């Protein structure tokens, strides 16, 4: 079932952030939301994830669906290792070796057992991406997942994302048209 | 997000030469005064300590005090953490405990000791007094750690539907442990001082406090300094062991 948002309104202290927003996110497809800063893209994702309530409007097709996400600011547990951060959201029984392999496929060999606080911004971003895709979910929500990555790494991570989606619905915010095109497989 | 990272350790430790300097000053002062009853020399204190080490009663005395003060500390650690968790979940409990713990912090230890002597046998007084001095520190720091927890991590738990068990073991614990480590570091020294003070006033048979009490009665200054040295050494060792334990736990958690 597709996910639909209909006539969503949201404002903070009188400041309108979302005004009569309606969209459809087809099941099993990748949808990129693009636009200038301050248009309420992150707010929209937060509403979809259930972290904020819309002032009015409807969200259809999210009931009973399990979400995973790349948050705007990584939201990693800084004192835990990359592997532990990912295992935290996985079902019991997922092997550490499997996670190590996934980290390696986004260029994070050799840092699997380092506390995340010791990693660079780009590395943390990739850990957050791997975490979102390693978790069992129906819908993957990503807020600028390739922020801070160089072109070569970004291409590698996009290839990884496309491979790991496995038919899940992806809703992604980006400012970058090239990223959107690459995600579309162009 | 709160993190506990330091860019290289600042050298704030005690230097050996400065210790030797002050020992020399002490030795010189005792030689100038020339009366053991007023100021025993470090040499005589160490000699007395070596004499004491050869007696079985010395080790029993240490065991007696260490066991009781240690028990008070661990009880405060467990109950303090438990109360902090409860307070973080129920505001009513937090409000209820606030004046009680403020009073415990404000009332002088000596008043508590004398008051408690009426109710508690002097043998177990040090358990209660060390418990009472440690509890507010553990409670306050742990609660601060919980309340300062990164809000983003709460959102992470909600979105990924992370189980309660995993939240407690990995997220809450990793966020609170640095606060708990700091609380233990502060409270261990205070705990020992308060526990020994309780023993000196209560003078239970077979405790370090009792030995200190008798040094006053018999004006045995070398013994006073020897026992004081014992208290300092045990206090340092106790603190090192507990803090190393917590740091090992943090290390294991951070590298698994």
Interface residues (C-beta under 8 A of the other chain):
Chain A: X49 X50 X51 X66 X67 X68 X69 X71 X73 X75 X77 X78 X79 X80 X81 X84 X88 X89 X113 X115 X117 X135
Chain B: X1 X3 X5 X150 X152 X153 X155 X156 X158 X159 X160 X161 X162 X166 X170 X171 X174 X175 X250 X253 X254 X255 X256
